């Protein structure tokens, strides 16, 4: 049995969902409401002690970290390969996925949190907010929630994160090797980068546009045309009644 615990189809949840759709792998979807701190509920922390999604459970064994999940899925369900067959190609793919994890994603994440978290928690009293934050297993994540809710980051910090995101787009523009990041084969490098790029032509039009990053824009259009991408982006949260029932069952 294959189960995936994930949030909305964006960022790291999108990264883990897309290979499953590309491969046509059947799985049980557990859609988590991240802004309601569902990933920090005791039942889920038993699955992933870090209290983070995505988390893949395969025959009772849990795999975490989206990049690791994707390589595991590609090895386990090998009929539709998403990694190059040659060692050099796989190394080039991993350079891109490592770049996403260590540089692109952190910068984009801080900007996203700054823009979104305050509005998501402003309805909570300070006591309610602290009670929820106290359940977060990782200190770094507790700090991030508090800082973003308080809008504590300086303009200098925000501008440096913007610079990193802009640099990431420039690196993509210069690094594209064909229709896909590594050339003719669609790989996990495309998956990882697309999970970051999703909606950037709308929200970061000053960076992702026809003038400054035309090759990225063309690649993004090809990505959006893929049937698996369309199917993944169409994923919606279950009905409130179903979510409530699932919480009681847990």
Secondary structure as UniProt FT lines:
FT   STRAND          2..6
FT   HELIX           11..23
FT   STRAND          28..31
FT   HELIX           34..36
FT   HELIX           38..40
FT   HELIX           42..45
FT   TURN            46..47
FT   TURN            49..50
FT   STRAND          55..58
FT   TURN            59..60
FT   STRAND          61..64
FT   HELIX           66..76
FT   TURN            78..79
FT   HELIX           87..99
FT   HELIX           100..104
FT   HELIX           105..121
FT   TURN            122..123
FT   HELIX           126..133
FT   TURN            134..135
FT   HELIX           139..149
FT   TURN            150..151
FT   HELIX           155..175
FT   TURN            181..182
FT   HELIX           188..197
FT   TURN            198..199
FT   HELIX           200..203
FT   TURN            204..207
FT   TURN            210..212
FT   HELIX           214..225
FT   HELIX           227..233
FT   HELIX           240..249
//
